[in-house]
Amino acid sequence: MAMALITGVGGLVGSECARFFFKKGISILGIDNDMRAKFFGAEASTTWNTKKLAHELKDRFVMHDIDIRDVSAIETIYKDYASRIDIVIHTAAQPSHDWAAKEPFTDFSVNASGTLNLLEMTRRYCLDVPFIYTSTNKVYGDTPNYLPIVERETRVEIDVQHPYAKYGIDESMSIDHCKHSLFGVSKAAADLMVQEYGRYFGMKTACFRGGCLTGPAHSGTKLHGFLSYLMKCAMTGDPYTIIGYKGKQVRDNIHSYDLANAFYEFYKKPHSGEVYNIGGSRFSNCSMMEAVALCEEITGKDMNISYVEESRIGDHIWWISDVRRFQDHYPEWSYTRNVKDILEEIFEINKDRWCQIKSAVVNTVSE
Ligand SMILES: NC(=O)c1ccc[n+]([C@@H]2O[C@H](COP(=O)([O-])OP(=O)(O)OC[C@H]3O[C@@H](n4cnc5c(N)ncnc54)[C@H](O)[C@@H]3O)[C@@H](O)[C@H]2O)c1
């Protein structure tokens, strides 16, 4: 039976892909060492989600608690399963812009070297299978912040005359001459390596450069998981601090289900060395102010919001992904949920869990 190797299987994207591919009749070979709990503390642990997967997917789910940096452990997995693996979906990462500066060695080794380990083992043991990498819009650094920004009542926008205004930012934006953050660099290093394994070795690799990836399976926390954590604060009454840009900064948000579906389209008809910007696009996006208003509408409660006038290094003021390259290659793919749908779903699914939690922490807007 076909098998998908999914790294970071307990995380938002990994777990959604596991459920999605499982429903398509594919078995799941998961890797996750719950390093998210090391990065962000116990409240961000993804163990609850891997346990849930084991329960739901039963004997078509195998889970290995190993570190993607451990090359010999990774090689053993490939040796054991090579003949069954049909696709590799690599989502394990240190995912936070801000956290990376605390431990640059850890960030770079997980994001860049960990990705190289997986690429090289895929090349050695299952050269022909599609390899999907969850990259990020942070590879473009702070270049989007130099677009002509116009302030509106609840958000910033870019000048309507600008070529990116109608559909968002496409893959032609340069990744050079800008400030990336250490996270942006470790992800960009991996992104280039994924492209190179496509171009140099002819492998079926793709980088999906995500805007905000979101959904109810996110273990949202202060430094990562923007909509999930915002809704958590809305439900628990915990304070939430908006950092900079008057709360008018704009993010596009894609549900992890729609992303998993995009990966499935690529799996069916893979390209080589591809790069796609992927996010909510013009279909699903919001400013911080708009997201807070939506949370208040859905919960029926005012949020405990404060504001600090500073901005995070390299933080995007406005990001909307132009997803037309992907749509052009895969015309059957479409969105199923916008920001409001996503927030309503996060609220419904986590009602029992979060209405009882109290965790007095201050937040930033993150991916
Ligand atoms: N969430 C977003 O908004 C967003 C945006 C753009 C790109 N991305 C990228 O998408 C991918 C998935 O993001 P997510 O939100 O699902 O992240 P997540 O933190 O929810 O999931 C990642 C999983 O990887 C595991 N992991 C981390 N380091 C590991 C290691 N060394 N070995 C084994 N497992 C490890 C973690 O424990 C976690 O369960 C990441 O590569 C991230 O950089 C995310």
The ligand as a MOL file (V3000), in Angstrom:
LIG
                    3D

  0  0  0     0  0            999 V3000
M  V30 BEGIN CTAB
M  V30 COUNTS 44 48 0 0 0
M  V30 BEGIN ATOM
M  V30 1 N 2.3450 27.9970 10.4770 0
M  V30 2 C 2.6510 28.9460 9.6370 0
M  V30 3 O 2.0340 30.0070 9.6410 0
M  V30 4 C 3.7540 28.7440 8.6250 0
M  V30 5 C 3.9700 29.7320 7.6640 0
M  V30 6 C 4.9470 29.5180 6.6850 0
M  V30 7 C 5.6940 28.3700 6.7070 0
M  V30 8 N 5.4800 27.4410 7.6800 0 CHG=1
M  V30 9 C 6.2900 26.2210 7.6640 0
M  V30 10 O 5.4100 25.1210 7.5790 0
M  V30 11 C 5.9550 24.0110 8.3090 0
M  V30 12 C 4.9270 23.4710 9.2580 0
M  V30 13 O 4.5000 24.4980 10.1200 0
M  V30 14 P 3.5020 24.1880 11.3110 0
M  V30 15 O 2.7880 25.4420 11.6120 0
M  V30 16 O 2.7750 22.9250 11.0360 0 CHG=-1
M  V30 17 O 4.5750 23.9270 12.4740 0
M  V30 18 P 4.3630 23.1060 13.8150 0
M  V30 19 O 5.3560 23.6550 14.7810 0
M  V30 20 O 2.9300 23.0590 14.1960 0
M  V30 21 O 4.8070 21.6220 13.3840 0
M  V30 22 C 6.1380 21.2490 13.2110 0
M  V30 23 C 6.3600 19.9090 13.9070 0
M  V30 24 O 7.7210 19.5320 13.6870 0
M  V30 25 C 8.2340 18.9550 14.8710 0
M  V30 26 N 9.6800 19.1210 14.8840 0
M  V30 27 C 10.3690 20.2760 15.0420 0
M  V30 28 N 11.6770 20.0480 14.9980 0
M  V30 29 C 11.8320 18.7300 14.7970 0
M  V30 30 C 12.9790 17.8920 14.6600 0
M  V30 31 N 14.2280 18.3740 14.7550 0
M  V30 32 N 12.8040 16.5610 14.4270 0
M  V30 33 C 11.5460 16.0430 14.3490 0
M  V30 34 N 10.4270 16.8020 14.4860 0
M  V30 35 C 10.5700 18.1240 14.7080 0
M  V30 36 C 7.5440 19.7220 15.9960 0
M  V30 37 O 7.5270 19.0020 17.2250 0
M  V30 38 C 6.1470 19.9540 15.4230 0
M  V30 39 O 5.2460 18.9230 15.8250 0
M  V30 40 C 7.2440 24.5110 8.9310 0
M  V30 41 O 8.3070 24.1450 8.1010 0
M  V30 42 C 7.0800 26.0150 8.9240 0
M  V30 43 O 8.3130 26.7040 8.8660 0
M  V30 44 C 4.5220 27.5990 8.6430 0
M  V30 END ATOM
M  V30 BEGIN BOND
M  V30 1 1 1 2
M  V30 2 2 2 3
M  V30 3 1 2 4
M  V30 4 1 4 5
M  V30 5 2 4 44
M  V30 6 2 5 6
M  V30 7 1 6 7
M  V30 8 2 7 8
M  V30 9 1 8 9
M  V30 10 1 8 44
M  V30 11 1 9 10
M  V30 12 1 9 42
M  V30 13 1 10 11
M  V30 14 1 11 12
M  V30 15 1 11 40
M  V30 16 1 12 13
M  V30 17 1 13 14
M  V30 18 2 14 15
M  V30 19 1 14 16
M  V30 20 1 14 17
M  V30 21 1 17 18
M  V30 22 2 18 19
M  V30 23 1 18 20
M  V30 24 1 18 21
M  V30 25 1 21 22
M  V30 26 1 22 23
M  V30 27 1 23 24
M  V30 28 1 23 38
M  V30 29 1 24 25
M  V30 30 1 25 26
M  V30 31 1 25 36
M  V30 32 1 26 27
M  V30 33 1 26 35
M  V30 34 2 27 28
M  V30 35 1 28 29
M  V30 36 1 29 30
M  V30 37 2 29 35
M  V30 38 1 30 31
M  V30 39 2 30 32
M  V30 40 1 32 33
M  V30 41 2 33 34
M  V30 42 1 34 35
M  V30 43 1 36 37
M  V30 44 1 36 38
M  V30 45 1 38 39
M  V30 46 1 40 41
M  V30 47 1 40 42
M  V30 48 1 42 43
M  V30 END BOND
M  V30 END CTAB
M  END
